[in-house]
Amino acid sequence: MRKIYLVLMFPIVLMAQKKEVTLENIWKTYDFYPKSVSGFNSMQDGNYYSKLDKKEDNSQINKYSFRTGQKIRTLVNSKNVEIDINNYTFSKDEKKVLFANETEKIYRYSSKSIYHIYNLKTKKLEKLSDDKVMYADFSPSGDKVAYVNSNNLFVKDLYNSKTIQITTDGELNQIINGATDWVYEEEFGLTQAFFWSPDGKKIAFYKFDEREVKEFSMDMFNTELYPSQYQFKYPKAGEDNSKLSIHIYNFDDREITMISLNKSYEYIPRMNWTKSNDLLYVLAMNRHQNELDFILYNTTNSSSEILFSEKDKYYIEVHDNTTFTDDGQNLIWTSEKSGFNHIYLVNLENGQSQQVTTGNWEVTKYHGMNQDDNKVFYTSNEEGAINKSLYCINLDGSDKTKMSEDLGTHSSKFSNGMKYYSNTYSTADTPPYISLHNDTGKEIRVLEDNADLSTKMEEFDLTKKEFFSFTTSEDVNLNGWMIKPSDFDPNKRYPVFMFLYGGPGSQQVVNSWGWFNYFWYQHLAQKGYIVACVDNRGTGGRGAEFKKMTYLQLGKYETIDQIEANRYLAKLPYVDKNRIGIQGWSYGGYMSSLAITKGADVFKTAIAVAPVTNWRYYDNIYTERYMRTPQENASGYDDNSPINHVDSLKGNYLLIHGTADDNVHVQNTYEMVSALVKANKQFDLFVYPDKNHGIYGGNTRLHLYKLMTEYILENL
């Protein structure tokens, strides 16, 4: 009997033994990195798509049928070209392909590459330029490629291989043609700043004159005996911006014309052609970013008219939801003017608008319109602020249909013509499931199910994210999540490690997969911590008033809410109220710094990674959108600056920053250090030389997370 007993128990013991997540699993061997579908692009007719399929010995760009999901043929095989196949773009006629290689990052979105043009018919490969250049872009007919090099705009004719230099005044830290300055890239998400007319006979482009913008410099230590200095134009809050103008190059007469708008504007965050060869649209804003004009500019007679204007008592956020109907009569647009972000149909004759979607929920993504049957596709959080589902609706607002099925987060990418789409679905605890669908929502095939990752996760001792909500003493309902230790005992008391971001319009409490920190939280839970996160006032997904109520006072209400979250958690019977800590990165670093100072009585430990410590040090477009200028709102800047609350510090405080952070400058941390020293407060500091805002590269991430983990274990 004893022998049989041991045989029966052995598999039970094996089943019970699950692995612990290590930091090496996360940041060295990347065991939990989910698979995606690379190089997935709709082809022009909307019936086929191309996909980059990589194998050990070669890479292929293959053509697939949307309807069947079956491979049609191989378009490009890396064995037949002498370059790696990674990033690629087809010409509109799909007879040529642009390849970007040896890509060098510049800032968050910008980069420069060596480009090659491959002719699918002749099988010939041609280098665009010997230099690394930016934003190579085919003309509509595919016979030319425009690009930016050394702040100047160039066009190469692919028939005769001759290159035209359109501008000549481009110069580093002086004049930029066809690309954007640092602050437009970071805050308006605009990088390529030239646009082909539909017939390819003109190019409209931005010119930035940044000569009067003040420079910021960073020492780059590298491995040299003496450090070098990197200088770039960075307009801080209250400081001068680049002077911006829009120009049009005409290929017929090779002349450049500067367009003139009816009045002056501080910002022009968007500009492009309508479906007409002679009509541009321009989005223009005032410095406070609470007034926006939608302008139509006619290039034939140099006239402009304001189609419609929007005003907001707080601010207006810029977006790319601009679709012109094929009949040239209407525009699809999104706006928060009802209090929630919704879709509108705007008449191009009189600027009058008709609301397409309505309700106390947000359209979180507008995908486009099927112009054959006037159906609009969008993603919204109609099923709760933490979820995102896909819908379609008629242009007149009738016959709304839910396309997605399972509750969670759906992210969709549609084909040309809106007949098919790929859908990425995930929840807080399940990795991405990527599938292909037709416009009725029917699944055609699975592109990637991440089954291997799901199986691997079953080997580890993981616990589920639990969503919760609570009401503060100010009668504000806040959403949160927590991860408990797998051996959780409600009769014990656990320390709590809080994570936050908290910035305007952001959301951390969402029912979606986020591997970036998910497994670190599991690692901490295995060490005996409850990990929790609460979205404070000012975050997104709950309407304009909830998001914008922090206007002119960034940090005030967010800190109140995080202190309220601390007190809510402290009252739970299984929480050790004397051991609650908090950590955040960037805006979250700003918030964790306020939590350990203004909330010194309730927070024991805080870690601030790359924090803003005074909004006077940050860029003007972002900061003034929410705070106006320091000259107008000095108290708003100073009352909630962590630097001005260091006297209150009681607990453990760790500051972390990269010295080459072009976004949140290390100046923020150094000024915080000076204030702490002046107040005779003890703290901890770690600096990563030559690392930017992301603090990564080599073993850097592993080192960073070991540093933070050890600090938590020792001080919380």
VOGU-3710 file (C-alpha; in Angstrom, 3 decimals, decimal comma):
1> mrkiylvlmf> 0,000/0,000/0,000  2,787/2,418/0,856  4,391/1,984/-2,568  1,110/2,684/-4,392  0,522/5,739/-2,186  3,834/7,280/-3,260  3,115/6,685/-6,940  -0,256/8,404/-6,666  1,105/11,400/-4,796  4,142/12,068/-7,009
11> pivlmaqkke> 2,252/13,665/-9,948  0,175/15,729/-7,498  3,346/17,171/-5,999  4,665/17,942/-9,494  1,463/19,744/-10,410  1,641/21,877/-7,292  5,189/23,037/-7,928  5,057/26,195/-10,011  7,982/28,428/-10,861  8,576/31,880/-9,500
21> vtleniwkty> 9,009/34,732/-11,951  12,562/36,073/-11,880  13,794/39,423/-13,130  16,013/37,486/-15,548  12,886/35,854/-17,010  11,522/39,314/-17,721  14,508/41,434/-18,731  17,290/39,049/-19,779  15,765/36,081/-21,587  12,453/37,887/-22,328
31> dfypksvsgf> 10,472/34,720/-21,660  7,154/36,555/-21,562  7,490/38,718/-24,644  4,286/38,222/-26,680  4,384/37,490/-30,387  2,880/39,980/-32,809  2,163/40,004/-36,538  4,891/42,009/-38,234  4,629/43,851/-41,524  0,860/43,349/-41,828
41> nsmqdgnyys> -0,544/45,808/-44,389  -3,653/46,059/-46,516  -2,998/46,236/-50,231  -4,648/48,922/-52,339  -7,673/46,953/-53,559  -8,616/45,973/-50,016  -8,997/42,300/-50,966  -5,432/41,268/-50,194  -2,815/42,010/-47,584  0,924/41,692/-47,365
51> kldkkednsq> 2,747/40,257/-44,383  6,393/39,948/-43,464  7,148/36,297/-42,733  10,547/35,697/-41,157  12,346/32,382/-41,134  15,788/31,381/-39,956  17,385/31,493/-43,392  15,349/34,233/-45,090  12,505/36,739/-44,861  9,601/37,071/-47,267
61> inkysfrtgq> 6,934/39,627/-48,034  3,974/37,444/-48,932  0,585/38,315/-50,392  -2,514/36,827/-48,737  -6,222/36,835/-49,447  -8,376/38,592/-46,846  -11,369/36,421/-47,778  -9,686/33,059/-47,334  -6,568/33,936/-45,382  -4,573/31,861/-47,852
71> kirtlvnskn> -1,171/32,836/-49,226  -1,339/33,944/-52,872  2,330/34,371/-53,691  5,698/35,647/-52,496  6,312/39,251/-53,529  9,855/39,677/-52,210  12,329/37,098/-50,950  15,390/38,274/-49,013  17,444/35,662/-50,883  16,904/37,711/-54,026
81> veidinnytf> 17,901/41,075/-52,570  21,127/42,030/-50,855  19,559/43,736/-47,842  17,604/42,719/-44,787  13,839/42,952/-45,113  12,320/44,741/-42,132  10,395/47,969/-42,630  8,818/48,242/-46,055  6,348/50,460/-47,929  4,674/49,842/-51,289
91> skdekkvlfa> 4,125/52,494/-53,917  0,437/53,161/-54,586  0,513/51,070/-57,773  2,317/48,335/-55,800  5,022/47,989/-58,430  7,822/49,204/-56,166  8,844/48,787/-52,532  10,812/51,067/-50,215  13,032/49,327/-47,647  14,431/51,121/-44,587
101> netekiyrys> 17,645/49,702/-43,121  20,376/50,705/-40,688  17,741/52,771/-38,916  19,025/55,245/-36,361  16,620/56,596/-33,740  16,628/60,333/-33,178  13,866/61,132/-30,689  10,703/59,280/-29,657  9,188/58,871/-33,138  11,798/60,194/-35,550
111> sksiyhiynl> 14,568/58,230/-37,192  16,765/58,169/-40,264  17,643/55,193/-42,442  19,412/53,968/-45,524  16,598/53,485/-48,054  16,463/51,204/-51,079  13,843/51,038/-53,836  13,029/47,602/-55,206  11,232/47,206/-58,540  8,976/44,152/-58,318
121> ktkkleklsd> 8,873/43,739/-62,108  12,551/44,182/-63,017  13,815/42,775/-59,673  16,301/45,643/-59,499  17,365/47,273/-56,242  18,385/50,946/-56,169  19,717/52,980/-53,260  17,783/56,176/-52,653  20,740/58,088/-51,221  24,169/57,313/-49,829
131> dkvmyadfsp> 23,164/59,219/-46,692  20,814/58,170/-43,946  17,681/60,200/-44,662  14,245/60,721/-43,121  10,652/59,964/-44,136  11,171/58,613/-47,665  7,745/58,689/-49,314  6,554/57,601/-52,781  4,632/60,058/-54,938  1,039/58,952/-55,704
141> sgdkvayvns> 2,110/57,676/-59,149  5,179/55,928/-57,721  7,597/57,655/-60,090  9,262/59,831/-57,432  10,379/59,614/-53,798  10,555/62,633/-51,495  12,692/62,677/-48,359  14,392/64,933/-45,831  18,168/65,137/-45,491  20,060/67,634/-43,309
151> nnlfvkdlyn> 16,845/69,623/-42,712  16,209/70,051/-46,444  13,554/68,527/-48,692  14,628/66,431/-51,712  12,812/64,536/-54,462  14,339/61,727/-56,532  12,920/60,963/-59,975  12,967/57,168/-60,347  12,856/57,268/-64,148  16,057/59,241/-64,660
161> sktiqittdg> 17,552/58,819/-61,152  18,000/62,584/-60,876  17,506/64,265/-57,507  15,965/67,706/-57,057  16,837/69,684/-53,918  13,672/71,659/-53,188  14,995/73,687/-50,234  18,513/74,894/-49,485  18,239/76,863/-46,244  17,980/73,888/-43,879
171> elnqiingat> 20,478/73,939/-41,023  20,811/72,143/-37,692  19,168/74,076/-34,841  18,222/76,827/-37,312  15,800/75,893/-40,115  13,900/72,621/-40,688  12,118/71,837/-43,965  9,746/68,873/-44,294  10,281/67,573/-40,769  9,244/68,894/-37,348
181> dwvyeeefgl> 11,050/70,314/-34,367  11,403/68,408/-31,086  8,278/69,719/-29,410  5,937/69,141/-32,383  7,187/65,566/-32,620  6,807/64,850/-28,915  3,534/66,621/-28,183  1,635/66,668/-31,483  2,974/63,300/-32,704  3,900/64,895/-36,024
191> tqaffwspdg> 7,161/63,845/-37,689  6,948/63,769/-41,486  5,992/67,320/-42,407  5,582/67,150/-46,194  2,575/65,895/-48,152  2,058/64,974/-51,812  -1,012/66,368/-53,580  -3,329/63,597/-54,865  -2,036/64,028/-58,442  1,615/64,236/-57,328
201> kkiafykfde> 2,154/67,637/-58,975  2,681/69,534/-55,725  4,195/69,012/-52,293  3,007/71,005/-49,295  5,537/71,213/-46,478  6,252/72,836/-43,130  9,208/75,117/-42,485  10,312/75,580/-38,864  12,463/78,582/-38,060  13,830/77,692/-34,634
211> revkefsmdm> 16,606/80,265/-34,452  14,952/82,114/-31,556  14,166/78,941/-29,583  16,463/78,419/-26,620  18,800/75,444/-26,652  19,130/72,654/-24,142  22,408/70,767/-23,911  23,272/67,314/-22,597  26,714/65,924/-21,851  27,289/62,596/-23,629
221> fntelypsqy> 29,964/60,611/-21,836  30,329/57,629/-24,189  33,849/56,196/-23,748  35,811/59,307/-24,646  38,315/61,075/-22,435  36,255/64,261/-22,642  32,454/64,205/-22,907  30,772/65,633/-25,982  27,778/67,925/-25,793  24,494/67,379/-27,597
231> qfkypkaged> 22,499/70,556/-28,181  18,956/70,859/-29,460  16,130/73,389/-29,423  13,686/72,796/-26,572  11,032/75,432/-25,783  10,222/75,212/-22,080  7,013/76,485/-20,500  6,567/80,169/-21,213  9,401/80,304/-23,758  9,380/81,082/-27,492
241> nsklsihiyn> 8,367/78,491/-30,091  9,665/78,006/-33,603  8,182/80,319/-36,211  6,190/78,049/-38,500  5,157/78,545/-42,122  3,562/76,340/-44,786  4,948/76,209/-48,341  3,925/74,536/-51,585  6,371/73,307/-54,227  4,925/73,047/-57,738
251> fddreitmis> 6,678/70,557/-60,042  5,391/72,279/-63,187  7,218/75,558/-62,647  9,551/74,444/-59,830  8,427/77,379/-57,729  7,858/77,503/-53,960  4,902/79,494/-52,632  4,275/80,331/-48,988  0,603/80,172/-48,070  -1,032/82,919/-46,040
261> lnksyeyipr> -3,818/82,293/-43,532  -6,306/85,008/-42,566  -4,854/85,430/-39,087  -1,803/84,392/-37,092  -1,687/81,207/-35,016  0,752/79,840/-32,472  0,379/76,203/-33,582  -0,466/74,396/-36,810  -0,502/70,786/-35,570  -2,010/69,257/-38,734
271> mnwtksndll> -2,035/69,999/-42,463  -2,677/67,849/-45,525  -4,551/67,699/-48,814  -8,243/67,002/-49,104  -9,280/64,723/-51,985  -8,897/67,728/-54,278  -5,594/68,520/-55,992  -6,053/72,202/-55,171  -7,450/72,136/-51,634  -5,492/71,865/-48,402
281> yvlamnrhqn> -6,929/71,570/-44,921  -5,100/73,166/-42,013  -5,718/72,799/-38,273  -4,567/75,929/-36,452  -4,614/76,767/-32,740  -3,892/79,519/-30,273  -1,142/79,177/-27,660  -3,582/78,121/-24,918  -4,758/75,315/-27,218  -8,396/75,954/-26,326
291> eldfilyntt> -9,385/77,380/-29,728  -9,063/75,428/-32,984  -9,855/76,575/-36,524  -10,404/74,052/-39,315  -9,225/75,931/-42,411  -9,613/75,119/-46,101  -6,933/76,670/-48,331  -7,388/76,856/-52,096  -4,042/76,770/-53,917  -5,463/78,004/-57,232
301> nssseilfse> -6,494/81,427/-55,926  -4,547/81,500/-52,622  -7,746/81,948/-50,620  -8,554/80,464/-47,234  -11,735/80,076/-45,228  -12,465/78,794/-41,741  -14,857/75,870/-42,219  -15,609/75,596/-38,494  -14,088/76,457/-35,130  -14,049/74,737/-31,782
311> kdkyyievhd> -13,572/76,349/-28,386  -13,169/74,698/-24,999  -13,006/76,224/-21,520  -10,057/73,927/-20,813  -8,146/72,649/-23,860  -8,585/70,800/-27,156  -6,552/67,719/-28,016  -5,313/67,229/-31,573  -6,143/64,022/-33,458  -5,933/62,483/-36,938
321> nttftddgqn> -9,615/61,606/-37,291  -10,170/63,446/-40,549  -11,904/61,547/-43,369  -13,298/63,258/-46,452  -16,156/61,495/-48,217  -15,701/60,488/-51,843  -18,456/62,855/-52,989  -16,460/65,818/-51,646  -19,419/67,048/-49,603  -18,635/65,958/-46,059
331> liwtseksgf> -15,952/65,376/-43,465  -15,853/62,827/-40,630  -14,469/64,398/-37,455  -14,277/63,577/-33,733  -14,773/66,025/-30,883  -15,269/66,202/-27,104  -17,677/69,129/-27,368  -20,594/67,057/-26,016  -18,571/66,168/-22,910  -17,519/62,808/-24,341
341> nhiylvnlen> -15,440/62,069/-27,439  -17,806/61,317/-30,325  -17,974/61,157/-34,124  -19,466/63,996/-36,192  -20,394/64,488/-39,851  -19,396/67,990/-41,014  -20,792/69,596/-44,169  -17,981/71,085/-46,289  -20,246/73,805/-47,686  -21,427/75,390/-44,451
351> gqsqqvttgn> -19,414/73,746/-41,661  -22,556/72,496/-39,920  -22,144/69,222/-38,030  -24,347/66,274/-37,206  -23,478/63,972/-34,284  -23,136/60,328/-35,364  -22,426/58,600/-32,027  -23,935/59,636/-28,700  -23,778/58,523/-25,085  -21,916/58,943/-21,807
361> wevtkyhgmn> -18,947/56,977/-23,084  -15,881/57,639/-25,214  -15,060/56,825/-28,811  -11,478/55,756/-28,134  -10,531/55,087/-31,768  -12,102/56,089/-35,063  -11,150/53,566/-37,770  -12,784/54,962/-40,897  -15,815/54,701/-43,124  -16,904/52,217/-45,756
371> qddnkvfyts> -17,894/54,712/-48,437  -19,911/52,138/-50,390  -22,570/51,768/-47,698  -21,804/54,758/-45,413  -20,891/52,632/-42,407  -18,515/54,013/-39,792  -16,286/51,777/-37,662  -15,014/52,773/-34,238  -13,778/51,423/-30,899  -15,383/52,667/-27,680
381> neegainksl> -15,617/51,970/-23,963  -19,400/51,586/-23,980  -18,973/48,410/-21,909  -17,166/50,188/-19,092  -14,190/52,516/-18,826  -11,736/49,614/-18,498  -12,930/47,793/-21,664  -12,735/48,603/-25,380  -15,048/47,043/-27,970  -15,445/47,408/-31,735
391> ycinldgsdk> -18,646/48,810/-33,272  -20,046/49,881/-36,605  -22,829/52,420/-37,178  -24,560/54,043/-40,120  -23,513/57,578/-40,955  -26,938/58,837/-39,880  -26,441/57,296/-36,425  -28,754/54,314/-36,976  -28,223/50,562/-36,796  -25,326/50,438/-34,339
401> tkmsedlgth> -23,799/46,943/-34,249  -21,238/45,511/-31,859  -18,554/43,711/-33,885  -16,401/42,223/-31,113  -17,538/39,484/-28,768  -15,455/38,876/-25,658  -15,154/41,506/-22,944  -11,700/43,019/-22,698  -9,674/45,224/-25,031  -10,006/45,021/-28,807
411> sskfsngmky> -7,578/46,869/-31,077  -8,423/46,751/-34,779  -6,705/47,648/-38,040  -8,870/47,865/-41,173  -8,164/47,158/-44,819  -8,538/49,733/-47,576  -12,258/49,944/-48,267  -13,053/48,739/-44,705  -14,110/45,242/-45,849  -11,730/43,357/-43,548
421> ysntystadt> -9,770/43,967/-40,366  -7,244/42,402/-38,056  -8,212/42,370/-34,393  -5,944/42,110/-31,378  -7,820/40,975/-28,285  -6,496/40,691/-24,747  -7,517/40,942/-21,120  -5,589/41,881/-18,000  -4,332/38,318/-17,603  -4,358/36,878/-21,132
431> ppyislhndt> -1,844/37,747/-23,876  -2,835/39,063/-27,310  -4,960/36,948/-29,628  -4,680/38,318/-33,180  -7,271/37,311/-35,758  -8,561/38,293/-39,177  -12,243/39,225/-39,708  -14,618/40,407/-42,403  -16,794/43,498/-42,002  -19,587/41,514/-40,337
441> gkeirvledn> -17,224/40,551/-37,519  -16,856/36,932/-38,622  -13,429/35,479/-37,855  -11,654/34,264/-40,988  -8,457/32,947/-39,480  -6,116/33,260/-36,496  -2,935/35,198/-37,214  -1,312/34,703/-33,797  -2,830/33,173/-30,662  0,235/33,335/-28,380
451> adlstkmeef> -0,603/29,797/-27,286  3,039/29,093/-26,424  3,135/32,077/-24,082  -0,163/31,051/-22,467  1,251/27,564/-21,901  4,457/28,984/-20,468  2,479/31,212/-18,090  0,789/28,116/-16,658  4,212/26,969/-15,446  4,561/30,016/-13,200
461> dltkkeffsf> 2,965/30,968/-9,928  0,784/33,803/-11,204  -2,315/35,414/-9,736  -5,128/37,293/-11,449  -5,558/41,035/-11,514  -8,599/41,983/-9,463  -10,470/45,127/-10,493  -12,168/47,255/-7,858  -13,611/50,724/-7,342  -14,194/52,910/-4,300
471> ttsedvnlng> -15,625/56,306/-3,411  -13,391/58,943/-1,866  -14,260/61,347/0,947  -14,952/63,924/-1,790  -17,560/61,564/-3,286  -15,430/60,698/-6,315  -15,573/57,152/-7,640  -12,161/55,818/-8,683  -11,195/52,606/-10,488  -8,305/50,371/-9,489
481> wmikpsdfdp> -6,751/46,925/-9,706  -4,661/44,799/-7,399  -2,540/41,666/-7,591  -2,335/39,585/-4,426  0,269/36,950/-3,470  -0,669/33,486/-4,706  -0,673/32,186/-1,118  -2,819/35,105/0,002  -4,266/34,688/3,522  -7,016/37,198/4,401
491> nkrypvfmfl> -6,054/36,837/8,056  -2,561/38,215/7,445  -1,496/41,801/6,810  0,510/42,574/3,676  2,587/45,549/2,548  1,226/47,334/-0,542  3,255/48,562/-3,480  1,267/51,088/-5,543  2,063/51,887/-9,170  0,726/54,942/-11,023
501> yggpgsqqvv> 1,056/57,208/-14,014  -1,866/59,556/-13,479  -1,271/62,061/-16,313  -4,005/63,805/-18,343  -6,034/61,380/-20,431  -3,949/58,334/-19,489  -5,325/55,025/-18,191  -3,543/52,298/-16,253  -6,658/50,566/-14,926  -7,677/48,778/-18,109
511> nswgwfnyfw> -8,722/45,241/-18,937  -5,882/44,661/-21,382  -2,575/42,873/-21,548  0,463/44,886/-20,495  3,499/42,649/-20,252  5,845/45,607/-19,642  5,298/45,563/-15,857  2,792/42,730/-15,383  5,404/40,097/-14,619  7,375/42,429/-12,364
521> yqhlaqkgyi> 4,210/42,870/-10,323  3,866/39,075/-10,205  7,489/38,891/-9,020  6,725/41,351/-6,209  3,552/39,460/-5,291  5,646/36,312/-4,948  7,821/38,280/-2,516  4,776/38,903/-0,331  3,498/42,262/-1,600  0,071/43,315/-2,767
531> vacvdnrgtg> 0,525/45,411/-5,911  -2,178/47,997/-6,608  -2,958/50,796/-9,055  -5,647/53,504/-8,997  -6,529/55,945/-11,799  -6,963/59,378/-10,259  -8,983/62,332/-11,506  -7,465/63,718/-14,670  -7,105/60,304/-16,307  -9,050/59,239/-19,388
541> grgaefkkmt> -11,984/57,098/-20,411  -14,581/58,851/-18,240  -15,453/62,007/-20,133  -14,028/65,474/-20,558  -14,968/66,872/-17,141  -13,301/64,017/-15,244  -10,189/64,350/-17,415  -9,937/68,133/-17,585  -10,824/69,052/-14,018  -7,103/69,183/-13,149
551> ylqlgkyeti> -6,721/72,196/-15,495  -4,348/74,902/-14,184  -3,515/72,759/-11,125  -1,647/69,667/-12,320  -0,766/67,459/-9,384  -3,281/68,835/-6,875  -6,301/66,589/-7,302  -4,220/63,669/-8,548  -2,248/63,664/-5,280  -5,412/63,998/-3,210
561> dqieanryla> -6,812/60,927/-4,979  -3,642/58,860/-4,516  -3,638/59,691/-0,805  -7,316/58,677/-0,717  -6,384/55,426/-2,466  -3,702/54,820/0,176  -6,242/55,345/2,953  -8,802/53,091/1,250  -6,238/50,295/0,951  -5,015/50,883/4,512
571> klpyvdknri> -8,516/50,146/5,831  -8,643/46,718/4,189  -8,254/44,049/6,891  -5,382/42,322/5,092  -3,235/45,455/4,504  -0,408/46,704/6,727  -1,231/50,428/6,733  2,298/51,329/7,836  3,899/49,693/4,795  2,412/51,338/1,709
581> giqgwsyggy> 4,770/52,546/-1,026  4,395/54,006/-4,516  6,349/54,140/-7,783  5,961/55,851/-11,132  7,836/56,848/-14,282  7,782/60,278/-15,978  4,418/61,815/-14,969  4,188/58,891/-12,567  7,576/59,903/-11,148  6,183/63,395/-10,616
591> msslaitkga> 3,191/61,875/-8,833  5,222/59,508/-6,651  7,397/62,481/-5,635  4,283/64,402/-4,592  2,947/61,330/-2,791  6,043/60,948/-0,576  6,105/64,692/0,213  2,504/65,947/0,324  1,455/62,475/1,449  4,379/61,933/3,814
601> dvfktaiava> 2,096/60,805/6,642  0,721/57,822/4,725  3,424/56,734/2,248  6,483/54,965/3,606  8,480/54,633/0,380  8,501/56,157/-3,097  10,487/55,528/-6,270  10,492/58,251/-8,937  11,890/57,327/-12,360  12,638/60,215/-14,757
611> pvtnwryydn> 10,281/62,558/-12,888  9,162/66,061/-13,699  9,846/67,940/-10,458  8,768/71,410/-11,608  6,603/72,061/-14,673  8,701/75,144/-15,425  11,371/72,717/-16,699  9,102/70,890/-19,155  8,142/71,739/-22,754  5,599/74,435/-23,511
621> iyterymrtp> 3,093/72,608/-25,731  2,358/69,893/-23,165  2,642/72,004/-20,038  0,755/75,069/-21,261  -2,066/72,903/-22,621  -2,930/72,051/-19,022  -1,383/74,939/-17,069  -1,131/77,979/-19,354  2,184/79,816/-19,038  4,141/80,312/-15,797
631> qenasgyddn> 3,708/84,049/-16,330  -0,096/83,600/-16,243  -0,328/80,852/-13,607  2,675/81,019/-11,295  0,850/79,519/-8,309  -0,389/76,595/-10,416  3,220/75,750/-11,224  4,617/76,275/-7,736  1,892/74,970/-5,416  2,214/71,403/-6,689
641> spinhvdslk> 5,898/71,248/-7,535  7,616/68,463/-5,547  10,655/70,731/-5,192  8,558/73,039/-3,007  7,419/70,262/-0,661  10,721/68,588/0,247  10,482/69,837/3,843  7,636/67,358/4,371  9,651/64,272/3,350  9,717/61,559/6,020
651> gnyllihgta> 9,962/58,234/4,232  12,343/56,505/1,843  12,776/58,226/-1,500  14,696/56,913/-4,537  15,343/59,144/-7,551  16,358/57,521/-10,875  17,185/59,308/-14,128  19,072/58,921/-17,407  21,515/61,718/-18,168  20,633/61,746/-21,902
661> ddnvhvqnty> 16,885/62,159/-21,346  15,840/64,591/-24,091  12,216/64,532/-22,879  12,207/65,015/-19,093  15,647/66,499/-18,609  17,870/65,241/-15,816  17,798/68,875/-14,690  14,518/67,951/-12,967  16,262/65,399/-10,771  19,303/67,578/-10,124
671> emvsalvkan> 17,092/70,470/-9,006  15,190/68,066/-6,745  18,510/66,912/-5,289  19,503/70,507/-4,581  16,198/71,176/-2,838  16,497/68,002/-0,732  20,049/68,815/0,294  19,057/72,370/1,190  16,264/70,951/3,376  18,757/68,462/4,905
681> kqfdlfvypd> 16,679/65,490/3,799  18,221/62,087/3,189  17,335/60,262/-0,019  18,735/57,832/-2,582  19,829/58,601/-6,132  20,832/56,519/-9,146  21,848/57,977/-12,497  22,217/56,072/-15,783  24,844/57,791/-17,992  23,876/58,381/-21,639
691> knhgiyggnt> 20,424/56,794/-21,231  17,309/58,529/-22,497  13,774/58,689/-21,094  13,249/54,961/-21,664  16,407/53,885/-19,739  17,166/50,779/-21,796  19,907/49,068/-23,789  22,049/46,037/-22,949  21,584/45,057/-19,297  20,141/48,443/-18,351
701> rlhlyklmte> 16,513/47,373/-17,862  17,534/44,319/-15,853  19,767/46,491/-13,691  17,020/49,091/-13,231  14,420/46,576/-12,129  16,863/44,845/-9,788  17,632/48,242/-8,281  13,957/49,053/-7,722  13,110/45,570/-6,454  15,908/45,566/-3,903
711> yilenl> 14,918/49,038/-2,766  11,329/47,867/-2,210  12,458/44,754/-0,318  14,720/46,812/1,943  12,455/49,794/2,534  8,846/48,633/2,362
//
